[in-house]
Amino acid sequence: MRLNHLDLHVPDVAATRDFFVSVFGLTEVETRGADGLAILRDDAGLELVISRPVEKFGGADTVSVGRNTYHIGFMQPSREAVDLLFERAKSAGCEIWKPPSAIRGGWSFYCFAPGQILVEVGWRMDLALLVNHLLSIDGYA
């Protein structure tokens, strides 16, 4: 089983949709109404829905609650890909929380999408690659 659908509640659907399309390259599938909800897809089949909170379903957004209760992440194939997305996010005027740095054995940065959605962009070295790299440093490979 694989998670393939996420719905994020935000106060401004259009701004958040445009951010994920322009910075992370998601494809807009459909937008309902002026600020109703937007359905986006990535190249791996994830469906990301951007919508306004619906009170009867117990929804709220990070801005109205005043705190982040979750974050989403885009894992990348290399450090260079992380750096490229950092530059793209910065150029788009994105609020950067932490610039790219070595975090938990990888390379990551954090930024905020419209609606104060915390976004992690990171790369982690594959364990087999790490072992081969360490062996080559010691002259074993």
N, CA, C and O atoms as a MOPAC input file, in Angstrom:
PM7 MOZYME 1SCF
protein

 N      0.84600 1    -1.16900 1     0.00000 1
 C      0.00000 1     0.00000 1     0.00000 1
 C      0.89500 1     1.23700 1     0.00000 1
 O      1.98200 1     1.23700 1     0.57800 1
 N      0.41800 1     2.28100 1    -0.65600 1
 C      1.18600 1     3.50900 1    -0.75100 1
 C      0.24300 1     4.68600 1    -0.55600 1
 O     -0.84700 1     4.71100 1    -1.12900 1
 N      0.65200 1     5.66100 1     0.24700 1
 C     -0.11900 1     6.88600 1     0.41900 1
 C     -0.09000 1     7.64200 1    -0.90200 1
 O      0.98400 1     7.89500 1    -1.44800 1
 N     -1.26800 1     8.00700 1    -1.42200 1
 C     -1.28400 1     8.67700 1    -2.71400 1
 C     -2.23200 1     9.86400 1    -2.77800 1
 O     -2.51900 1    10.36500 1    -3.86500 1
 N     -2.72600 1    10.32500 1    -1.62500 1
 C     -3.64900 1    11.46100 1    -1.60800 1
 C     -3.45600 1    12.23500 1    -0.31500 1
 O     -3.42000 1    11.65400 1     0.76900 1
 N     -3.33400 1    13.54200 1    -0.43800 1
 C     -3.21100 1    14.42700 1     0.71800 1
 C     -4.09000 1    15.63500 1     0.47200 1
 O     -4.16100 1    16.11200 1    -0.66000 1
 N     -4.76500 1    16.14700 1     1.49200 1
 C     -5.57300 1    17.36000 1     1.38200 1
 C     -5.05600 1    18.33600 1     2.42900 1
 O     -5.11900 1    18.06100 1     3.62700 1
 N     -4.54800 1    19.47100 1     1.97600 1
 C     -4.02100 1    20.49400 1     2.87400 1
 C     -4.99800 1    21.66100 1     2.93200 1
 O     -5.43100 1    22.16200 1     1.89400 1
 N     -5.34400 1    22.09300 1     4.13300 1
 C     -6.25900 1    23.21500 1     4.31200 1
 C     -5.46600 1    24.50800 1     4.43100 1
 O     -4.53200 1    24.60900 1     5.22600 1
 N     -5.85400 1    25.49700 1     3.62500 1
 C     -5.16300 1    26.78800 1     3.59100 1
 C     -6.18500 1    27.91000 1     3.44700 1
 O     -7.29600 1    27.67500 1     2.97200 1
 N     -5.82100 1    29.12900 1     3.85200 1
 C     -6.74400 1    30.24800 1     3.67900 1
 C     -6.78000 1    30.77900 1     2.24000 1
 O     -7.76800 1    31.40600 1     1.85700 1
 N     -5.73700 1    30.55100 1     1.43200 1
 C     -5.67200 1    31.06400 1     0.05600 1
 C     -5.29100 1    29.92600 1    -0.89200 1
 O     -4.11000 1    29.64000 1    -1.09400 1
 N     -6.30200 1    29.28600 1    -1.46800 1
 C     -6.08800 1    28.12600 1    -2.33600 1
 C     -5.25500 1    28.49800 1    -3.55700 1
 O     -4.31300 1    27.78200 1    -3.89600 1
 N     -5.58200 1    29.59800 1    -4.22100 1
 C     -4.89400 1    29.97800 1    -5.46100 1
 C     -3.40400 1    30.22300 1    -5.23300 1
 O     -2.57500 1    29.74800 1    -6.00900 1
 N     -3.05600 1    30.95500 1    -4.18400 1
 C     -1.63800 1    31.24700 1    -3.91300 1
 C     -0.86700 1    29.97000 1    -3.59800 1
 O      0.26700 1    29.80200 1    -4.04600 1
 N     -1.47400 1    29.07800 1    -2.83600 1
 C     -0.80500 1    27.82900 1    -2.47000 1
 C     -0.66700 1    26.91700 1    -3.68200 1
 O      0.37800 1    26.29800 1    -3.87800 1
 N     -1.71700 1    26.83100 1    -4.49500 1
 C     -1.66000 1    26.04800 1    -5.74000 1
 C     -0.53300 1    26.55400 1    -6.63800 1
 O      0.27600 1    25.76800 1    -7.13100 1
 N     -0.48500 1    27.86400 1    -6.84600 1
 C      0.53000 1    28.45200 1    -7.72400 1
 C      1.94000 1    28.18500 1    -7.21000 1
 O      2.85600 1    27.95800 1    -7.99900 1
 N      2.11700 1    28.21100 1    -5.89100 1
 C      3.41900 1    27.92300 1    -5.28900 1
 C      3.87600 1    26.50600 1    -5.62000 1
 O      5.00200 1    26.31500 1    -6.07800 1
 N      3.02400 1    25.51500 1    -5.39700 1
 C      3.42000 1    24.12200 1    -5.63700 1
 C      3.62400 1    23.82800 1    -7.12500 1
 O      4.43900 1    22.97600 1    -7.47900 1
 N      2.90300 1    24.51600 1    -7.98700 1
 C      3.08600 1    24.34700 1    -9.42900 1
 C      4.39900 1    24.98600 1    -9.87300 1
 O      5.17800 1    24.36200 1   -10.59300 1
 N      4.65100 1    26.22800 1    -9.44600 1
 C      5.84000 1    26.94000 1    -9.93900 1
 C      7.13900 1    26.48700 1    -9.28300 1
 O      8.16100 1    26.39600 1    -9.96200 1
 N      7.12900 1    26.20400 1    -7.99600 1
 C      8.37100 1    25.85200 1    -7.30300 1
 C      8.68300 1    24.35900 1    -7.40900 1
 O      9.82900 1    23.99100 1    -7.66700 1
 N      7.68900 1    23.49900 1    -7.21700 1
 C      7.93900 1    22.05900 1    -7.17200 1
 C      7.48500 1    21.30100 1    -8.41500 1
 O      7.64200 1    20.08200 1    -8.48800 1
 N      6.92500 1    22.00700 1    -9.38900 1
 C      6.59500 1    21.38300 1   -10.66200 1
 C      5.39700 1    20.44900 1   -10.64800 1
 O      5.26000 1    19.61300 1   -11.54100 1
 N      4.52000 1    20.57400 1    -9.64200 1
 C      3.31000 1    19.76100 1    -9.66100 1
 C      2.41800 1    20.23100 1   -10.80900 1
 O      2.51500 1    21.37600 1   -11.25000 1
 N      1.56100 1    19.35400 1   -11.28300 1
 C      0.66400 1    19.66500 1   -12.39100 1
 C     -0.72900 1    19.93700 1   -11.84900 1
 O     -1.26100 1    19.16200 1   -11.05400 1
 N     -1.31400 1    21.04500 1   -12.28700 1
 C     -2.68800 1    21.34600 1   -11.89100 1
 C     -3.63100 1    20.48000 1   -12.71700 1
 O     -3.62500 1    20.53800 1   -13.94700 1
 N     -4.43600 1    19.68300 1   -12.03400 1
 C     -5.41300 1    18.82300 1   -12.69600 1
 C     -6.73700 1    19.56200 1   -12.83100 1
 O     -7.38500 1    19.52200 1   -13.87700 1
 N     -7.12900 1    20.24200 1   -11.74300 1
 C     -8.42200 1    20.91700 1   -11.72700 1
 C     -8.44400 1    21.92100 1   -10.59000 1
 O     -7.87000 1    21.68400 1    -9.52700 1
 N     -9.11500 1    23.05600 1   -10.82100 1
 C     -9.41100 1    24.00700 1    -9.75800 1
 C    -10.90500 1    24.26200 1    -9.80600 1
 O    -11.44700 1    24.61000 1   -10.85500 1
 N    -11.56800 1    24.09100 1    -8.68000 1
 C    -13.02400 1    24.26500 1    -8.60700 1
 C    -13.34600 1    25.59800 1    -7.95600 1
 O    -12.97400 1    25.84000 1    -6.80800 1
 N    -14.02500 1    26.45100 1    -8.67500 1
 C    -14.39500 1    27.75100 1    -8.15000 1
 C    -13.19400 1    28.67500 1    -8.07000 1
 O    -12.06400 1    28.27000 1    -8.34000 1
 N    -13.45100 1    29.92400 1    -7.69600 1
 C    -12.38600 1    30.92300 1    -7.62400 1
 C    -11.35700 1    30.56500 1    -6.55500 1
 O    -10.15700 1    30.74800 1    -6.75800 1
 N    -11.82400 1    30.05800 1    -5.42500 1
 C    -10.91400 1    29.71100 1    -4.33400 1
 C    -11.45500 1    28.49000 1    -3.59500 1
 O    -11.32200 1    28.38300 1    -2.37600 1
 N    -12.06900 1    27.56700 1    -4.34800 1
 C    -12.70400 1    26.40100 1    -3.73600 1
 C    -11.71900 1    25.32700 1    -3.35600 1
 O    -11.41100 1    25.14900 1    -2.17800 1
 N    -11.21800 1    24.60600 1    -4.34700 1
 C    -10.16800 1    23.62500 1    -4.08900 1
 C     -9.41300 1    23.38500 1    -5.38100 1
 O     -9.94700 1    23.56400 1    -6.47500 1
 N     -8.16700 1    22.97800 1    -5.23400 1
 C     -7.31500 1    22.67800 1    -6.38400 1
 C     -6.78300 1    21.26600 1    -6.22500 1
 O     -6.40200 1    20.85200 1    -5.13000 1
 N     -6.76100 1    20.53500 1    -7.32800 1
 C     -6.20300 1    19.18300 1    -7.33600 1
 C     -4.92500 1    19.21600 1    -8.15700 1
 O     -4.93200 1    19.61800 1    -9.32000 1
 N     -3.82900 1    18.79000 1    -7.54200 1
 C     -2.51600 1    18.76800 1    -8.18900 1
 C     -2.00500 1    17.33600 1    -8.20100 1
 O     -2.43200 1    16.50900 1    -7.39600 1
 N     -1.09100 1    17.04800 1    -9.11800 1
 C     -0.45000 1    15.72400 1    -9.16300 1
 C      1.04100 1    15.89800 1    -9.35700 1
 O      1.50000 1    16.86200 1    -9.97100 1
 N      1.79400 1    14.93900 1    -8.81700 1
 C      3.23200 1    14.90300 1    -9.08800 1
 C      3.51800 1    13.78100 1   -10.07900 1
 O      2.61400 1    13.05300 1   -10.48800 1
 N      4.78800 1    13.65100 1   -10.46000 1
 C      5.14600 1    12.65100 1   -11.47000 1
 C      5.17400 1    11.22400 1   -10.92200 1
 O      5.39400 1    10.27800 1   -11.67800 1
 N      4.95200 1    11.05800 1    -9.61100 1
 C      4.90900 1     9.71700 1    -9.01400 1
 C      3.48000 1     9.27600 1    -8.70300 1
 O      3.26700 1     8.19300 1    -8.15700 1
 N      2.49700 1    10.11700 1    -9.05000 1
 C      1.10300 1     9.74000 1    -8.84800 1
 C      0.44800 1    10.26200 1    -7.58200 1
 O     -0.71000 1     9.93800 1    -7.31600 1
 N      1.16000 1    11.06600 1    -6.78900 1
 C      0.53800 1    11.63800 1    -5.59300 1
 C     -0.47600 1    12.69000 1    -6.01600 1
 O     -0.19500 1    13.53700 1    -6.86400 1
 N     -1.65000 1    12.62600 1    -5.41800 1
 C     -2.66500 1    13.65000 1    -5.63100 1
 C     -2.64700 1    14.56600 1    -4.41300 1
 O     -2.90600 1    14.12800 1    -3.29200 1
 N     -2.34100 1    15.83500 1    -4.64100 1
 C     -2.30100 1    16.82900 1    -3.57200 1
 C     -3.48100 1    17.76600 1    -3.77300 1
 O     -3.56800 1    18.46500 1    -4.78300 1
 N     -4.38800 1    17.77400 1    -2.80400 1
 C     -5.55400 1    18.64800 1    -2.85800 1
 C     -5.28200 1    19.84000 1    -1.94900 1
 O     -4.85700 1    19.68100 1    -0.80500 1
 N     -5.53000 1    21.02200 1    -2.47200 1
 C     -5.39700 1    22.26100 1    -1.70200 1
 C     -6.81600 1    22.80000 1    -1.54400 1
 O     -7.49000 1    23.08000 1    -2.53500 1
 N     -7.26900 1    22.94500 1    -0.29900 1
 C     -8.64900 1    23.38700 1    -0.09300 1
 C     -8.75900 1    24.29300 1     1.12200 1
 O     -7.85300 1    24.38300 1     1.95000 1
 N     -9.89900 1    24.95800 1     1.19600 1
 C    -10.19700 1    25.75500 1     2.38200 1
 C    -10.73900 1    24.79600 1     3.44700 1
 O    -11.33000 1    23.77000 1     3.11000 1
 N    -10.54500 1    25.12100 1     4.71500 1
 C    -11.05700 1    24.24200 1     5.76600 1
 C    -12.58700 1    24.16600 1     5.72700 1
 O    -13.26200 1    25.16000 1     5.46100 1
 N    -13.11200 1    22.99100 1     5.99200 1
 C    -14.56100 1    22.78900 1     6.05100 1
 C    -14.90700 1    22.47800 1     7.50700 1
 O    -14.53200 1    21.43200 1     8.03700 1
 N    -15.62300 1    23.39800 1     8.13900 1
 C    -15.89300 1    23.28700 1     9.57300 1
 C    -16.60300 1    21.98800 1     9.94500 1
 O    -16.28000 1    21.38300 1    10.96700 1
 N    -17.57000 1    21.54800 1     9.12700 1
 C    -18.32900 1    20.34200 1     9.49100 1
 C    -17.46100 1    19.08300 1     9.49700 1
 O    -17.83500 1    18.07200 1    10.09100 1
 N    -16.29000 1    19.14500 1     8.82800 1
 C    -15.35700 1    18.01400 1     8.84600 1
 C    -14.25300 1    18.20700 1     9.88500 1
 O    -13.32700 1    17.39900 1     9.96700 1
 N    -14.34900 1    19.27500 1    10.67800 1
 C    -13.36000 1    19.52200 1    11.71400 1
 C    -12.07200 1    20.11400 1    11.18800 1
 O    -11.04600 1    20.07200 1    11.86600 1
 N    -12.11100 1    20.66200 1     9.99300 1
 C    -10.89800 1    21.19500 1     9.37800 1
 C    -10.52300 1    22.56700 1     9.89200 1
 O    -11.37700 1    23.36200 1    10.28500 1
 N     -9.24300 1    22.82600 1     9.88000 1
 C     -8.70100 1    24.14000 1    10.20600 1
 C     -7.42200 1    24.28900 1     9.40600 1
 O     -6.86200 1    23.30300 1     8.92800 1
 N     -6.96200 1    25.52000 1     9.26100 1
 C     -5.68800 1    25.71400 1     8.58200 1
 C     -4.66000 1    26.21900 1     9.57900 1
 O     -5.00800 1    26.70600 1    10.65500 1
 N     -3.41000 1    26.10100 1     9.21600 1
 C     -2.30800 1    26.45700 1    10.10300 1
 C     -2.36300 1    27.92300 1    10.52000 1
 O     -2.03500 1    28.25600 1    11.65900 1
 N     -2.77800 1    28.80300 1     9.60100 1
 C     -2.82600 1    30.23500 1     9.90100 1
 C     -3.85200 1    30.51600 1    10.99200 1
 O     -3.54500 1    31.21700 1    11.95600 1
 N     -5.07100 1    29.98000 1    10.86000 1
 C     -6.10800 1    30.27300 1    11.85300 1
 C     -5.82300 1    29.61200 1    13.19900 1
 O     -6.18100 1    30.15300 1    14.24600 1
 N     -5.18300 1    28.44700 1    13.17600 1
 C     -4.84000 1    27.75300 1    14.41700 1
 C     -3.65400 1    28.43300 1    15.10300 1
 O     -3.53500 1    28.40600 1    16.32800 1
 N     -2.77800 1    29.04200 1    14.29800 1
 C     -1.63400 1    29.74900 1    14.85100 1
 C     -0.43400 1    28.87300 1    15.15300 1
 O      0.47300 1    29.29300 1    15.87200 1
 N     -0.41400 1    27.65400 1    14.61200 1
 C      0.74800 1    26.77900 1    14.82000 1
 C      0.77900 1    25.72200 1    13.72800 1
 O     -0.24800 1    25.37900 1    13.14200 1
 N      1.96500 1    25.22000 1    13.47100 1
 C      2.11300 1    24.13000 1    12.50800 1
 C      1.87900 1    22.81100 1    13.22200 1
 O      2.44900 1    22.55300 1    14.28200 1
 N      1.04500 1    21.99300 1    12.63600 1
 C      0.76100 1    20.68800 1    13.22600 1
 C      1.29600 1    19.55600 1    12.36200 1
 O      1.16300 1    18.38800 1    12.72700 1
 N      1.89900 1    19.88300 1    11.22700 1
 C      2.43100 1    18.87900 1    10.31000 1
 C      3.41200 1    19.55700 1     9.36000 1
 O      3.50500 1    20.78400 1     9.32300 1
 N      4.13300 1    18.76000 1     8.60200 1
 C      4.89100 1    19.28600 1     7.47300 1
 C      4.86700 1    18.24900 1     6.36200 1
 O      4.58700 1    17.07300 1     6.59600 1
 N      5.16100 1    18.69900 1     5.16000 1
 C      5.24700 1    17.78300 1     4.02600 1
 C      6.66800 1    17.84700 1     3.48500 1
 O      7.39300 1    18.80800 1     3.74100 1
 N      7.05900 1    16.82900 1     2.74200 1
 C      8.43200 1    16.80000 1     2.24400 1
 C      8.53100 1    16.33100 1     0.80900 1
 O      7.72100 1    15.53700 1     0.33200 1
 N      9.54300 1    16.84100 1     0.13800 1
 C      9.89200 1    16.41900 1    -1.21000 1
 C     11.31500 1    15.89600 1    -1.15300 1
 O     12.26700 1    16.67600 1    -1.11800 1
 N     11.46700 1    14.57400 1    -1.14300 1
 C     12.80000 1    13.97900 1    -1.10600 1
 C     13.37600 1    13.98200 1    -2.51800 1
 O     12.68900 1    13.66000 1    -3.48700 1
 N     14.64700 1    14.35200 1    -2.61100 1
 C     15.31300 1    14.54000 1    -3.90000 1
 C     16.39700 1    13.49000 1    -4.11700 1
 O     16.86300 1    12.87300 1    -3.15900 1
 N     16.80500 1    13.28100 1    -5.38100 1
 C     17.80800 1    12.25900 1    -5.67600 1
 C     19.24600 1    12.68500 1    -5.38500 1
 O     20.15000 1    11.84900 1    -5.39900 1
 N     19.47400 1    13.99300 1    -5.11900 1
 C     20.84600 1    14.45600 1    -4.89700 1
 C     20.85500 1    15.76400 1    -4.11300 1
 O     19.84100 1    16.45300 1    -4.00300 1
 N     22.03300 1    16.08700 1    -3.57100 1
 C     22.21800 1    17.38300 1    -2.90600 1
 C     22.00400 1    18.51900 1    -3.88400 1
 O     21.42500 1    19.55200 1    -3.54700 1
 N     22.48700 1    18.30900 1    -5.11300 1
 C     22.37300 1    19.34800 1    -6.13500 1
 C     20.90500 1    19.66800 1    -6.43700 1
 O     20.54900 1    20.82400 1    -6.66600 1
 N     20.06500 1    18.64000 1    -6.43500 1
 C     18.63400 1    18.85500 1    -6.67000 1
 C     18.01800 1    19.66800 1    -5.53400 1
 O     17.15100 1    20.50800 1    -5.77100 1
 N     18.46400 1    19.42000 1    -4.29900 1
 C     17.99400 1    20.20000 1    -3.14600 1
 C     18.40000 1    21.65900 1    -3.32300 1
 O     17.58700 1    22.56400 1    -3.13700 1
 N     19.66200 1    21.88200 1    -3.68400 1
 C     20.15100 1    23.25100 1    -3.87000 1
 C     19.40200 1    23.97100 1    -4.98800 1
 O     19.10800 1    25.16100 1    -4.87300 1
 N     19.09200 1    23.25600 1    -6.06700 1
 C     18.35000 1    23.83700 1    -7.18500 1
 C     16.94800 1    24.26700 1    -6.73500 1
 O     16.49400 1    25.35900 1    -7.07900 1
 N     16.26800 1    23.41700 1    -5.97300 1
 C     14.93900 1    23.77200 1    -5.47200 1
 C     15.01000 1    24.90400 1    -4.45400 1
 O     14.09100 1    25.72000 1    -4.37400 1
 N     16.08400 1    24.96300 1    -3.68000 1
 C     16.26100 1    26.07600 1    -2.74600 1
 C     16.32800 1    27.39000 1    -3.51600 1
 O     15.66700 1    28.36100 1    -3.15000 1
 N     17.12300 1    27.42000 1    -4.57900 1
 C     17.25000 1    28.64300 1    -5.38300 1
 C     15.91400 1    29.00400 1    -6.02500 1
 O     15.55800 1    30.18100 1    -6.09300 1
 N     15.17600 1    28.00800 1    -6.49400 1
 C     13.87000 1    28.25400 1    -7.11100 1
 C     12.89500 1    28.82000 1    -6.07900 1
 O     12.16900 1    29.77000 1    -6.37000 1
 N     12.87400 1    28.24100 1    -4.87000 1
 C     11.98200 1    28.72200 1    -3.80900 1
 C     12.35000 1    30.14700 1    -3.40300 1
 O     11.47600 1    30.99200 1    -3.20900 1
 N     13.64700 1    30.40200 1    -3.27700 1
 C     14.12100 1    31.73700 1    -2.90800 1
 C     13.73500 1    32.75900 1    -3.97900 1
 O     13.27500 1    33.85400 1    -3.65700 1
 N     13.92100 1    32.39900 1    -5.25100 1
 C     13.57800 1    33.29600 1    -6.36100 1
 C     12.08200 1    33.58400 1    -6.41800 1
 O     11.66500 1    34.65300 1    -6.86200 1
 N     11.28000 1    32.62500 1    -5.96600 1
 C      9.82400 1    32.79800 1    -5.95700 1
 C      9.35800 1    33.63200 1    -4.76400 1
 O      8.16100 1    33.87300 1    -4.60900 1
 N     10.30000 1    34.07600 1    -3.91600 1
 C      9.95000 1    34.88000 1    -2.75900 1
 C      9.45500 1    34.07700 1    -1.57800 1
 O      8.82900 1    34.61800 1    -0.66600 1
 N      9.73100 1    32.79800 1    -1.59400 1
 C      9.29800 1    31.89200 1    -0.53600 1
 C      9.98700 1    32.24100 1     0.78400 1
 O     11.17000 1    32.58100 1     0.80200 1
 N      9.24600 1    32.15700 1     1.87900 1
 C      9.83400 1    32.36000 1     3.20400 1
 C     10.66600 1    31.12900 1     3.55600 1
 O     10.13800 1    30.02200 1     3.66600 1
 N     11.96500 1    31.33300 1     3.73100 1
 C     12.88100 1    30.23800 1     4.05700 1
 C     13.00100 1    30.15500 1     5.57200 1
 O     13.30100 1    31.15000 1     6.23300 1
 N     12.76700 1    28.97400 1     6.11600 1
 C     12.91500 1    28.78100 1     7.55900 1
 C     14.34300 1    28.38300 1     7.87800 1
 O     14.95500 1    28.94900 1     8.78300 1
 N     14.88300 1    27.41700 1     7.14800 1
 C     16.27400 1    26.99200 1     7.32400 1
 C     16.86300 1    26.74000 1     5.94500 1
 O     16.29800 1    25.97100 1     5.16800 1
 N     18.00400 1    27.38400 1     5.62300 1
 C     18.64100 1    27.14000 1     4.32100 1
 C     19.25500 1    25.74100 1     4.27400 1
 O     19.35000 1    25.07600 1     5.30600 1
 N     19.67400 1    25.28400 1     3.08300 1
 C     20.25300 1    23.93900 1     2.97900 1
 C     21.42800 1    23.73800 1     3.93600 1
 O     22.32900 1    24.57100 1     4.03400 1
 N     21.38500 1    22.61100 1     4.63300 1
 C     22.46600 1    22.26500 1     5.55500 1
 C     22.41900 1    20.76300 1     5.81700 1
 O     21.45300 1    20.08100 1     5.47600 1
 N     23.49100 1    20.27000 1     6.43200 1
 C     23.56800 1    18.84800 1     6.78000 1
 C     22.65400 1    18.59800 1     7.97600 1
 O     22.87300 1    19.14100 1     9.05900 1
 N     21.63000 1    17.77600 1     7.77100 1
 C     20.65100 1    17.46300 1     8.81400 1
 C     20.38900 1    15.96100 1     8.79000 1
 O     20.07600 1    15.40400 1     7.73800 1
 N     20.51200 1    15.30800 1     9.92800 1
 C     20.19200 1    13.88400 1    10.08100 1
 C     20.79500 1    13.01000 1     8.97500 1
 O     20.10300 1    12.16700 1     8.40400 1
 N     22.04400 1    13.20500 1     8.68400 1
 C     22.72400 1    12.37200 1     7.69800 1
 C     22.38000 1    12.68800 1     6.25800 1
 O     22.66200 1    11.88700 1     5.36700 1
 N     21.79000 1    13.81300 1     6.01900 1
 C     21.42000 1    14.19400 1     4.65900 1
 C     21.66100 1    15.66700 1     4.41600 1
 O     22.49100 1    16.28700 1     5.08000 1
 N     20.94500 1    16.21900 1     3.47400 1
 C     21.06700 1    17.62000 1     3.07800 1
 C     19.65600 1    18.13500 1     2.86500 1
 O     18.95000 1    17.63500 1     1.98900 1
 N     19.22200 1    19.12900 1     3.64800 1
 C     17.82400 1    19.56700 1     3.62100 1
 C     17.69700 1    21.05900 1     3.82600 1
 O     18.59900 1    21.71700 1     4.34300 1
 N     16.54600 1    21.58300 1     3.40500 1
 C     16.13900 1    22.92700 1     3.80700 1
 C     14.64400 1    22.90700 1     4.07100 1
 O     13.93200 1    21.99800 1     3.64500 1
 N     14.18200 1    23.92600 1     4.78300 1
 C     12.76600 1    24.06700 1     5.10600 1
 C     12.29800 1    25.44000 1     4.65500 1
 O     13.01500 1    26.43300 1     4.78700 1
 N     11.08700 1    25.48100 1     4.12300 1
 C     10.48300 1    26.74900 1     3.73700 1
 C      8.98400 1    26.67800 1     4.02700 1
 O      8.44700 1    25.62200 1     4.36100 1
 N      8.32800 1    27.82400 1     3.89000 1
 C      6.88500 1    27.87600 1     4.10200 1
 C      6.18000 1    28.15900 1     2.78500 1
 O      6.51200 1    29.11900 1     2.09000 1
 N      5.21000 1    27.32500 1     2.44400 1
 C      4.31900 1    27.58100 1     1.31900 1
 C      3.23100 1    28.53400 1     1.80400 1
 O      3.01900 1    28.65500 1     3.01000 1
 N      2.54000 1    29.21200 1     0.89200 1
 C      1.41100 1    30.03900 1     1.32900 1
 C      0.46100 1    29.20900 1     2.19400 1
 O      0.21100 1    28.03600 1     1.91500 1
 N     -0.05700 1    29.83300 1     3.24000 1
 C     -0.88500 1    29.11500 1     4.20600 1
 C     -0.05500 1    28.58300 1     5.36000 1
 O     -0.54500 1    27.81900 1     6.19100 1
 N      1.23100 1    28.99900 1     5.40500 1
 C      2.17000 1    28.57600 1     6.45500 1
 C      2.35500 1    27.06700 1     6.49800 1
 O      2.50400 1    26.49000 1     7.57500 1
 N      2.34600 1    26.42100 1     5.33000 1
 C      2.61700 1    24.98600 1     5.25900 1
 C      4.12300 1    24.79700 1     5.28800 1
 O      4.82900 1    25.28400 1     4.40400 1
 N      4.61700 1    24.10000 1     6.29100 1
 C      6.04800 1    23.83800 1     6.39100 1
 C      6.42000 1    22.75000 1     5.38800 1
 O      5.84600 1    21.66100 1     5.39000 1
 N      7.39900 1    23.06700 1     4.52600 1
 C      7.83400 1    22.14900 1     3.47900 1
 C      9.30300 1    21.80900 1     3.69600 1
 O     10.14800 1    22.69900 1     3.79900 1
 N      9.59800 1    20.52300 1     3.76500 1
 C     10.98100 1    20.04200 1     3.84900 1
 C     11.39900 1    19.57100 1     2.46200 1
 O     10.66000 1    18.84900 1     1.79400 1
 N     12.58000 1    19.98100 1     2.03600 1
 C     13.16300 1    19.48300 1     0.78800 1
 C     14.48900 1    18.85700 1     1.17700 1
 O     15.36000 1    19.53900 1     1.71900 1
 N     14.65600 1    17.56500 1     0.90800 1
 C     15.85400 1    16.90500 1     1.40600 1
 C     16.36600 1    15.78600 1     0.53800 1
 O     15.69300 1    15.30800 1    -0.37500 1
 N     17.57800 1    15.38400 1     0.85200 1
 C     18.24200 1    14.24500 1     0.22700 1
 C     18.93600 1    13.47900 1     1.33600 1
 O     19.54300 1    14.07200 1     2.22700 1
 N     18.84300 1    12.16300 1     1.27800 1
 C     19.56900 1    11.30600 1     2.21900 1
 C     20.32200 1    10.26100 1     1.42700 1
 O     19.78100 1     9.63900 1     0.51300 1
 N     21.58000 1    10.07700 1     1.79300 1
 C     22.40000 1     9.09400 1     1.09600 1
 C     21.85300 1     7.69700 1     1.35700 1
 O     21.58100 1     7.33500 1     2.50200 1
 N     21.69400 1     6.92100 1     0.30400 1
 C     21.27500 1     5.52500 1     0.39400 1
 C     22.29400 1     4.76100 1     1.23500 1
 O     23.49400 1     4.99900 1     1.09800 1
 N     21.85100 1     3.85400 1     2.09800 1
 C     22.73900 1     3.12100 1     2.99900 1
 C     23.80700 1     2.34700 1     2.23300 1
 O     24.97200 1     2.37400 1     2.62800 1
 N     23.45000 1     1.66400 1     1.15900 1
 C     24.43800 1     0.90300 1     0.37900 1
 C     25.47600 1     1.83800 1    -0.22600 1
 O     26.66500 1     1.52100 1    -0.25300 1
 N     25.02600 1     2.98800 1    -0.71000 1
 C     25.94200 1     3.97500 1    -1.27500 1
 C     26.88800 1     4.49700 1    -0.19800 1
 O     28.07900 1     4.68200 1    -0.44800 1
 N     26.35600 1     4.73400 1     0.99800 1
 C     27.17000 1     5.21100 1     2.11000 1
 C     28.24000 1     4.19000 1     2.48500 1
 O     29.39900 1     4.55800 1     2.68000 1
 N     27.87400 1     2.93100 1     2.58800 1
 C     28.84400 1     1.88000 1     2.92700 1
 C     29.93900 1     1.81800 1     1.86800 1
 O     31.12200 1     1.76800 1     2.20700 1
 N     29.56200 1     1.82000 1     0.59100 1
 C     30.55700 1     1.79900 1    -0.48900 1
 C     31.46700 1     3.01900 1    -0.43600 1
 O     32.67300 1     2.91800 1    -0.66500 1
 N     30.87600 1     4.17200 1    -0.13200 1
 C     31.65800 1     5.40200 1    -0.03000 1
 C     32.66900 1     5.30000 1     1.11400 1
 O     33.84100 1     5.63500 1     0.94100 1
 N     32.21800 1     4.84100 1     2.26900 1
 C     33.11700 1     4.71900 1     3.42100 1
 C     34.21100 1     3.69100 1     3.15900 1
 O     35.36200 1     3.90500 1     3.54000 1
 N     33.86900 1     2.58500 1     2.51700 1
 C     34.88100 1     1.57500 1     2.18500 1
 C     35.91100 1     2.12800 1     1.20700 1
 O     37.09600 1     1.81300 1     1.31700 1
 N     35.48000 1     2.94100 1     0.26100 1
 C     36.42200 1     3.49500 1    -0.71600 1
 C     37.36500 1     4.49800 1    -0.05800 1
 O     38.51800 1     4.62100 1    -0.47300 1
 N     36.89700 1     5.21100 1     0.95200 1
 C     37.76000 1     6.15800 1     1.67300 1
 C     38.86300 1     5.40400 1     2.40400 1
 O     40.01200 1     5.84700 1     2.43900 1
 N     38.51000 1     4.27000 1     2.98500 1
 C     39.48100 1     3.47500 1     3.73800 1
 C     40.33700 1     2.58500 1     2.84500 1
 O     41.21900 1     1.88300 1     3.34000 1
 N     40.08800 1     2.60400 1     1.53500 1
 C     40.88500 1     1.81300 1     0.60500 1
 C     40.46800 1     0.36500 1     0.49300 1
 O     41.22600 1    -0.45200 1    -0.03100 1
 N     39.26800 1     0.01700 1     0.97600 1
 C     38.79900 1    -1.36800 1     0.91300 1
 C     38.11000 1    -1.69900 1    -0.40700 1
 O     38.01400 1    -2.86800 1    -0.78000 1
 N     37.64200 1    -0.70300 1    -1.09700 1
 C     36.87900 1    -0.97700 1    -2.33200 1
 C     37.77000 1    -0.87100 1    -3.55300 1
 O     37.30400 1    -1.06800 1    -4.67600 1

